[in-house]
Amino acid sequence: MAAAVAALWLTLHRRHLDLHRAMAADAVPSFVTDRHGGRGLPNRAAQQALPGVVSADDALVALLGRSFADPRLVVRRLIALARVAGTASEDVVTARSHQRVTVQAIPWRRLVWRVLDLTAPEPDLDGPGAEAVPRVTVDPQGRVRSQNGAMTALIGGPVVQLARLIGDRPPRHASDVQIATARGREMRTIVIRALPDDLREIYLFAPPASAPPADPTSFEALPVALLRLSAEGRIVLANRAARALLGPFPADAALVEVLEGLGRPVVDWIAEALRGVAESRPEVLRARRSDREIYLQVSLSRVTQAGQSGLVAVLSDATALKTLEAQFVQSQKMQAIGQLAGGVAHDFNNLLTAISGHCDLLMLRRDPADSDYADLDQIRQNANRAASLVGQLLAFSRKQTLKLRVMDLRDTLSDLTHLLNRLVGERVQLTLAHDADLPPIRADKRQFEQVIMNLVVNARDAMPAGGTIRVETERLALDAAMMRDRATVPEGCYVVVRVIDAGTGIPPDRIGKIFDPFYTTKRTGEGTGLGLSTAYGIMKQTGGFIFADSTPGQGSVFSLYFPAHAGPVEDEVEADPAPVTLRSATKGTATVLLVEDEAPVRAFASRALRLKNLTVYEAENAEEAMRVLEDPDLAIDVFVTDVIMPGMDGPSWVREALKTRPGTRVIFVSGYAEDIFEDGRPEVPGSVFLPKPFSLRELTDTVLGQLV
């Protein structure tokens, strides 16, 4: 046995010696390398092409680097091809050279490389065959002074101007042009030689036979990204489109080394594809690239070559689709949170209406000097605070009730400065700067103040060491729509409010998420993530826009865009909360139909209205209200109805009732926004809206106002 092994080793050793002797005599630069293309042993021609290189790992790469932009990638690509077919080659053709690299696998896991120079030699213009090349002699003006017989035979007659041959462009040495010959248009290569007296000889050589163009149906040239995989899941071959998607990866890499995110072992997926179970079933994976994030849709198909089973992977760039999917999922989350917040706020507003209403009823029977009066007043004030929290929930769900009024932001911000100064503390300075020509806006004053306070508090928290917060206002006229952050600001006149800080800033990877509810960049316990989402909801419901710009380490700028109000400006004075008292003026014996599905709210409202000497009929839903109205002798002056109720909603039953009782006044109440019942149908005539939670005074004043 040992003798047989020794004989086999001796035979192989002699063959390698014969190979090295043959390579040494080869005039083509050649190398013998290991299976990875390293530890190259160059022959004499390769050593002459690379002076000073005797044996080095990068000898092959150094020689290929003279022609190829990425020689290491060429080596890996050819090794992968040689492992499948046993041999491989690749050409690189430039304007001045034509190189061909071939590789062949040999025993003992070695590779033989040859680098052939196929560049055509410079033509001999004085040799014996020069007269067979078409030639003209031209002067500086392009006139032909003489031409040889080969040119006459090619053109089919005499030539007067050089432009007749090559067109109006000046001739360039070694350039290719099309000329009109006696046989039709042909491609020729121009060779120019200078003569005395500024004359030139123009030779028209037939272009050398170049490498055939790449077959557009070949694996490498296909515009579809393709991978050839072995049965073990290793990448045998990757075409140009696939390499562009995957980026650099080592030769003979496994598929799991360049792609991730399947959620189960890749070998199981490959095994299923080889059995035909998962064939053509696409999977979305993430490329393991450090420079950028790319998602790929990968489909596997079985192939058989030379009796070996393998796979072909088709790659498609799914990055845009994955980004759109993430945005859609986020929008679904936002919608679900908005619906949850709107539903909770609606029910909570009903509770607050009942609490504050019954509190008002108790305060009616007590004198302000009574010992219980102060406690009742505290209950009412805390109910009002709870109502403001509900407003924040409705803000980012965009279902809050807005009390729009025309405001001059210079006055509003000046009045708010005292509160803001207390919020920012002593280490932070707050400054205001207003545009001299600032138009008014129409917005909810309390909600606007809430937005500014949220932004100022965030700016304060971003400057723990102190600094300056600058609030600026500006009149901005947009002549064309402005596209920014997936939003389109229509053309028109706007009032822009900017809150500027010099704080820590927001990283670029987080700035796109800051308006999401419950997302915060603050530490645990320092923020709920509702401030900016509330501001976003208020701005969108007001018809405005909010944008954020930030540079880490330098600060942030939040810009609020409000549509300028073009209508008349009327002074509106907001009344201070007054003690609960019963107005002596009444409207006689008017009749009210109260429709409310919440029993506590209905009980409070009916008692409050009866205290005004009004006759009240109650109904817990629309169907019961319609039964009450079946009595033709019953006169109803005002409908007071909830908007959202089980069964028929408020606007629907009111429109039906007004068909037989035209002219009846209507008051809609709801814990949602005022436009909750604006579904494109005409407005209900003679109707007003009263948002929940409402006080006893607000309810009675609204009803009495409708009786005028």
MARZAGU-632487 format. One line per 10 residues: number of its first residue (from 1); for each residue x, y, z of C-alpha. Coordinates in steps of 0.1 Angstrom, whole numbers, plus 5000, padded with zeros to 4 digits. Example, Ala and Ser with C-alpha at 12.3 -4.5 7.8 and 13.67 -1.06 7.14 Angstrom:
% residues 2
1) 5123/4955/5078; 5137/4989/5071
% end
This chain:
% residues 708
1) 5000/5000/5000; 5028/5024/5010; 5046/5016/4977; 5015/5024/4957; 5010/5057/4975; 5047/5066/4969; 5044/5057/4932; 5013/5079/4929; 5030/5108/4946; 5061/5104/4924
11) 5039/5104/4893; 5021/5136/4903; 5054/5153/4913; 5069/5146/4879; 5038/5160/4862; 5041/5192/4882; 5077/5194/4873; 5068/5190/4836; 5041/5218/4841; 5066/5242/4857
21) 5091/5235/4829; 5064/5242/4802; 5053/5274/4820; 5089/5286/4823; 5092/5284/4785; 5058/5300/4779; 5061/5335/4765; 5027/5344/4781; 5028/5356/4817; 5015/5326/4837
31) 5010/5317/4874; 5003/5286/4895; 4983/5294/4926; 4963/5277/4953; 4925/5272/4950; 4919/5307/4963; 4943/5325/4938; 4969/5331/4965; 5006/5321/4969; 5012/5326/4932
41) 5043/5312/4915; 5050/5333/4884; 5069/5321/4853; 5097/5341/4837; 5074/5361/4814; 5053/5371/4845; 5084/5381/4864; 5095/5403/4835; 5061/5419/4834; 5064/5426/4871
51) 5100/5435/4878; 5111/5426/4913; 5083/5400/4919; 5096/5365/4924; 5069/5348/4944; 5042/5368/4962; 5006/5364/4972; 4995/5394/4953; 5016/5388/4921; 4985/5377/4901
61) 4964/5406/4914; 4993/5431/4907; 4995/5420/4871; 4957/5420/4866; 4955/5455/4882; 4971/5470/4851; 4940/5462/4831; 4911/5455/4855; 4896/5480/4878; 4889/5454/4905
71) 4913/5425/4900; 4905/5407/4932; 4868/5405/4921; 4879/5391/4887; 4900/5364/4905; 4871/5354/4927; 4847/5353/4897; 4870/5332/4876; 4876/5308/4905; 4839/5302/4909
81) 4835/5295/4872; 4865/5272/4871; 4851/5252/4900; 4820/5244/4879; 4834/5240/4844; 4871/5233/4851; 4882/5263/4831; 4872/5299/4826; 4883/5331/4809; 4875/5368/4808
91) 4884/5397/4785; 4889/5433/4791; 4890/5456/4760; 4900/5493/4761; 4908/5518/4735; 4944/5508/4734; 4946/5472/4748; 4929/5438/4748; 4937/5415/4777; 4924/5379/4782
101) 4928/5360/4815; 4923/5323/4816; 4923/5299/4845; 4924/5261/4846; 4920/5237/4876; 4947/5211/4879; 4952/5183/4905; 4964/5190/4941; 4938/5219/4943; 4960/5242/4921
111) 4950/5267/4895; 4970/5277/4864; 4966/5313/4852; 4976/5328/4819; 4973/5366/4810; 4973/5370/4772; 4979/5403/4755; 4957/5404/4723; 4963/5441/4716; 4969/5446/4679
121) 5004/5460/4670; 5008/5495/4656; 5006/5494/4617; 5039/5497/4597; 5033/5526/4573; 5066/5522/4555; 5065/5484/4550; 5059/5465/4518; 5021/5462/4525; 5015/5499/4531
131) 5004/5506/4495; 4975/5482/4500; 4961/5505/4527; 4938/5533/4514; 4956/5566/4518; 4950/5603/4510; 4973/5633/4515; 4954/5665/4526; 4964/5701/4533; 4954/5722/4564
141) 4921/5732/4546; 4911/5696/4542; 4916/5695/4504; 4929/5662/4490; 4962/5667/4472; 4967/5630/4463; 4953/5595/4468; 4967/5560/4462; 4950/5533/4441; 4937/5515/4472
151) 4917/5546/4481; 4904/5550/4446; 4893/5513/4445; 4877/5517/4480; 4857/5549/4472; 4851/5541/4435; 4866/5574/4422; 4886/5605/4431; 4882/5624/4464; 4883/5662/4465
161) 4876/5670/4501; 4884/5650/4532; 4849/5657/4545; 4836/5636/4516; 4853/5606/4534; 4849/5611/4571; 4823/5639/4575; 4827/5674/4589; 4845/5664/4622; 4882/5668/4623
171) 4901/5635/4620; 4915/5620/4652; 4943/5595/4653; 4933/5559/4662; 4896/5568/4660; 4869/5547/4642; 4847/5563/4616; 4821/5551/4591; 4828/5560/4555; 4808/5556/4523
181) 4826/5531/4500; 4817/5517/4467; 4803/5486/4486; 4783/5507/4511; 4791/5521/4545; 4821/5505/4563; 4839/5510/4596; 4875/5521/4593; 4903/5531/4618; 4921/5564/4610
191) 4958/5566/4613; 4974/5601/4608; 5011/5608/4599; 5024/5644/4597; 5043/5655/4566; 5063/5687/4559; 5044/5719/4549; 5015/5711/4573; 5004/5682/4551; 4990/5650/4565
201) 4987/5615/4553; 4954/5599/4563; 4953/5560/4563; 4921/5541/4566; 4928/5507/4581; 4902/5480/4585; 4896/5477/4623; 4912/5447/4640; 4891/5418/4649; 4880/5425/4684
211) 4864/5402/4710; 4828/5394/4701; 4803/5415/4719; 4788/5399/4750; 4758/5378/4743; 4729/5396/4758; 4714/5363/4768; 4745/5352/4787; 4745/5347/4824; 4768/5376/4831
221) 4751/5402/4808; 4715/5395/4818; 4698/5426/4834; 4682/5403/4860; 4702/5396/4892; 4710/5359/4893; 4730/5335/4916; 4742/5300/4909; 4741/5280/4941; 4755/5246/4950
231) 4735/5219/4967; 4751/5231/5000; 4738/5266/4995; 4772/5282/4985; 4774/5309/4958; 4791/5293/4928; 4784/5322/4904; 4769/5357/4906; 4763/5379/4875; 4769/5416/4873
241) 4734/5426/4884; 4736/5404/4915; 4770/5417/4925; 4757/5453/4923; 4729/5444/4947; 4748/5423/4972; 4780/5443/4972; 4814/5427/4979; 4814/5392/4993; 4840/5365/4996
251) 4844/5338/4970; 4826/5306/4977; 4804/5324/5003; 4773/5307/5016; 4740/5323/5009; 4734/5329/5046; 4766/5349/5047; 4752/5376/5023; 4715/5375/5031; 4696/5374/5064
261) 4661/5376/5078; 4645/5344/5066; 4634/5335/5102; 4644/5298/5098; 4676/5280/5088; 4685/5288/5052; 4697/5253/5047; 4662/5241/5053; 4649/5265/5027; 4675/5254/5002
271) 4668/5217/5009; 4631/5223/5002; 4639/5241/4970; 4660/5212/4959; 4631/5188/4966; 4608/5211/4947; 4587/5220/4978; 4596/5257/4980; 4605/5262/4943; 4595/5296/4930
281) 4581/5307/4964; 4597/5341/4969; 4612/5352/5003; 4621/5388/5013; 4656/5389/5028; 4680/5417/5039; 4714/5420/5023; 4743/5420/5047; 4757/5453/5036; 4772/5479/5059
291) 4769/5508/5036; 4732/5508/5030; 4700/5489/5037; 4687/5467/5009; 4659/5442/5009; 4657/5416/4982; 4630/5393/4971; 4646/5359/4964; 4631/5330/4944; 4649/5296/4940
301) 4646/5272/4911; 4663/5238/4906; 4689/5233/4878; 4711/5203/4868; 4744/5207/4851; 4769/5180/4844; 4749/5157/4866; 4752/5180/4896; 4721/5194/4912; 4720/5231/4921
311) 4699/5262/4923; 4694/5294/4905; 4684/5323/4927; 4666/5353/4911; 4670/5385/4931; 4647/5416/4929; 4652/5448/4948; 4623/5451/4973; 4637/5480/4993; 4611/5505/4982
321) 4583/5479/4987; 4596/5471/5022; 4598/5508/5031; 4562/5513/5019; 4551/5482/5039; 4567/5497/5070; 4550/5530/5064; 4517/5512/5059; 4521/5492/5091; 4529/5524/5110
331) 4498/5541/5096; 4477/5512/5107; 4492/5515/5142; 4485/5552/5142; 4449/5546/5130; 4443/5520/5157; 4457/5543/5184; 4436/5572/5171; 4404/5550/5172; 4413/5538/5207
341) 4419/5574/5219; 4388/5587/5202; 4366/5560/5218; 4381/5564/5252; 4378/5602/5250; 4342/5600/5239; 4332/5578/5269; 4353/5599/5292; 4337/5631/5280; 4303/5617/5289
351) 4315/5609/5324; 4331/5643/5328; 4298/5659/5316; 4279/5641/5343; 4304/5648/5370; 4308/5685/5363; 4271/5689/5356; 4259/5674/5389; 4286/5694/5406; 4271/5725/5391
361) 4237/5714/5404; 4250/5711/5439; 4268/5745/5437; 4235/5761/5428; 4220/5752/5462; 4250/5765/5482; 4263/5799/5490; 4299/5807/5482; 4305/5811/5519; 4293/5775/5525
371) 4321/5752/5537; 4312/5727/5510; 4313/5752/5482; 4351/5752/5480; 4352/5714/5478; 4327/5714/5450; 4347/5741/5432; 4378/5719/5434; 4358/5690/5419; 4347/5712/5390
381) 4383/5725/5384; 4397/5690/5384; 4370/5679/5360; 4381/5708/5337; 4417/5696/5340; 4406/5661/5331; 4388/5675/5301; 4420/5691/5289; 4438/5657/5291; 4410/5642/5270
391) 4416/5670/5245; 4452/5658/5242; 4441/5623/5235; 4417/5636/5208; 4444/5659/5194; 4466/5632/5178; 4435/5612/5168; 4423/5645/5152; 4388/5641/5167; 4390/5669/5192
401) 4365/5698/5193; 4381/5730/5182; 4368/5765/5191; 4383/5785/5162; 4388/5822/5166; 4408/5848/5147; 4441/5855/5165; 4470/5879/5162; 4499/5858/5171; 4519/5887/5184
411) 4494/5893/5211; 4488/5856/5218; 4525/5848/5222; 4531/5879/5243; 4504/5868/5267; 4518/5833/5268; 4554/5845/5275; 4547/5848/5313; 4537/5811/5315; 4566/5800/5292
421) 4592/5818/5313; 4580/5799/5343; 4582/5766/5324; 4618/5771/5310; 4634/5780/5344; 4662/5803/5352; 4690/5787/5331; 4671/5791/5298; 4663/5824/5282; 4632/5828/5260
431) 4632/5855/5232; 4604/5865/5208; 4609/5880/5173; 4579/5890/5152; 4574/5899/5116; 4562/5935/5112; 4537/5925/5086; 4521/5895/5102; 4485/5885/5092; 4461/5869/5116
441) 4453/5832/5117; 4421/5813/5127; 4428/5786/5152; 4418/5773/5186; 4436/5795/5211; 4440/5769/5238; 4452/5743/5214; 4477/5767/5198; 4491/5775/5233; 4493/5737/5239
451) 4514/5732/5208; 4538/5761/5217; 4542/5749/5253; 4550/5713/5241; 4577/5726/5217; 4592/5750/5243; 4593/5723/5270; 4610/5699/5246; 4635/5726/5237; 4642/5732/5273
461) 4648/5695/5280; 4673/5694/5250; 4695/5721/5267; 4703/5707/5302; 4731/5732/5306; 4709/5761/5296; 4708/5783/5266; 4684/5804/5245; 4650/5794/5230; 4640/5817/5202
471) 4604/5819/5190; 4600/5837/5156; 4570/5845/5135; 4571/5853/5098; 4547/5860/5069; 4555/5836/5041; 4539/5837/5006; 4543/5805/4985; 4540/5811/4948; 4540/5773/4942
481) 4532/5742/4962; 4561/5732/4986; 4569/5695/4988; 4585/5684/5020; 4585/5652/5043; 4559/5635/5022; 4536/5665/5027; 4525/5691/5001; 4520/5727/5014; 4496/5744/4988
491) 4505/5778/4975; 4492/5808/4994; 4499/5830/5023; 4511/5814/5056; 4521/5825/5091; 4552/5805/5101; 4561/5801/5138; 4595/5787/5145; 4607/5774/5178; 4645/5773/5177
501) 4669/5758/5203; 4706/5752/5206; 4703/5718/5222; 4716/5683/5216; 4696/5679/5184; 4679/5648/5170; 4698/5620/5152; 4689/5616/5115; 4676/5580/5120; 4651/5593/5147
511) 4638/5625/5133; 4613/5607/5111; 4597/5590/5141; 4593/5619/5165; 4557/5626/5157; 4547/5590/5163; 4526/5586/5195; 4545/5572/5225; 4579/5576/5207; 4603/5597/5227
521) 4641/5603/5227; 4641/5611/5264; 4651/5587/5291; 4625/5564/5308; 4603/5584/5331; 4611/5618/5315; 4586/5617/5287; 4555/5599/5274; 4559/5605/5237; 4526/5623/5234
531) 4537/5659/5232; 4548/5660/5196; 4521/5636/5184; 4496/5659/5201; 4511/5690/5184; 4510/5671/5151; 4473/5662/5155; 4464/5698/5164; 4482/5713/5134; 4467/5688/5110
541) 4431/5695/5123; 4437/5732/5122; 4447/5729/5085; 4484/5736/5091; 4517/5718/5089; 4545/5711/5113; 4581/5703/5102; 4613/5695/5121; 4649/5703/5112; 4678/5692/5134
551) 4716/5689/5134; 4730/5667/5162; 4750/5688/5186; 4738/5721/5172; 4700/5722/5179; 4666/5718/5164; 4641/5740/5146; 4603/5732/5146; 4583/5752/5120; 4545/5756/5122
561) 4527/5767/5091; 4493/5783/5096; 4471/5794/5067; 4467/5832/5070; 4432/5844/5077; 4419/5866/5049; 4385/5875/5063; 4375/5903/5086; 4391/5905/5121; 4367/5908/5150
571) 4377/5913/5186; 4367/5883/5206; 4369/5885/5244; 4369/5852/5262; 4348/5854/5294; 4364/5843/5326; 4347/5813/5344; 4319/5827/5365; 4303/5812/5396; 4274/5789/5388
581) 4242/5810/5391; 4207/5807/5378; 4198/5835/5354; 4164/5850/5363; 4155/5855/5326; 4135/5826/5312; 4118/5820/5279; 4084/5810/5292; 4072/5775/5288; 4092/5764/5258
591) 4095/5726/5251; 4128/5707/5246; 4132/5671/5233; 4164/5657/5249; 4179/5627/5232; 4210/5612/5250; 4220/5575/5253; 4241/5581/5285; 4217/5581/5314; 4238/5603/5338
601) 4243/5629/5312; 4205/5628/5303; 4196/5631/5340; 4218/5662/5346; 4207/5679/5313; 4170/5674/5320; 4173/5688/5356; 4193/5718/5344; 4167/5726/5317; 4138/5722/5340
611) 4154/5746/5364; 4150/5772/5336; 4112/5765/5336; 4115/5746/5303; 4094/5715/5296; 4117/5685/5288; 4108/5653/5271; 4135/5626/5273; 4146/5598/5250; 4175/5575/5252
621) 4178/5569/5214; 4166/5581/5181; 4139/5555/5177; 4123/5565/5210; 4125/5602/5200; 4106/5594/5168; 4079/5577/5188; 4076/5608/5210; 4071/5630/5178; 4043/5608/5166
631) 4019/5629/5187; 4009/5657/5162; 3996/5679/5191; 4030/5679/5208; 4049/5711/5200; 4087/5709/5203; 4108/5741/5202; 4143/5727/5204; 4159/5693/5197; 4189/5686/5220
641) 4205/5654/5207; 4238/5635/5209; 4255/5629/5176; 4268/5593/5182; 4242/5569/5195; 4234/5532/5190; 4211/5527/5160; 4203/5559/5141; 4227/5587/5148; 4217/5623/5157
651) 4219/5640/5123; 4199/5612/5106; 4169/5613/5129; 4169/5651/5131; 4167/5653/5092; 4138/5628/5093; 4120/5647/5120; 4124/5681/5103; 4104/5669/5073; 4072/5671/5095
661) 4084/5697/5119; 4103/5723/5098; 4117/5753/5116; 4125/5734/5149; 4158/5746/5163; 4186/5719/5169; 4215/5716/5193; 4240/5688/5186; 4262/5676/5215; 4292/5652/5212
671) 4325/5643/5227; 4340/5641/5192; 4349/5669/5169; 4323/5692/5155; 4327/5679/5119; 4319/5643/5130; 4285/5646/5114; 4296/5665/5083; 4294/5636/5058; 4289/5656/5027
681) 4252/5661/5031; 4237/5696/5036; 4240/5711/5070; 4210/5708/5093; 4192/5742/5092; 4190/5761/5125; 4215/5739/5142; 4244/5747/5166; 4271/5725/5182; 4279/5721/5219
691) 4310/5700/5227; 4312/5677/5256; 4320/5681/5285; 4298/5711/5289; 4288/5729/5321; 4253/5737/5333; 4256/5773/5323; 4269/5764/5288; 4240/5741/5283; 4213/5765/5294
701) 4227/5795/5276; 4229/5775/5244; 4193/5763/5247; 4180/5798/5256; 4200/5812/5227; 4182/5789/5203; 4148/5801/5216; 4155/5837/5206
% end
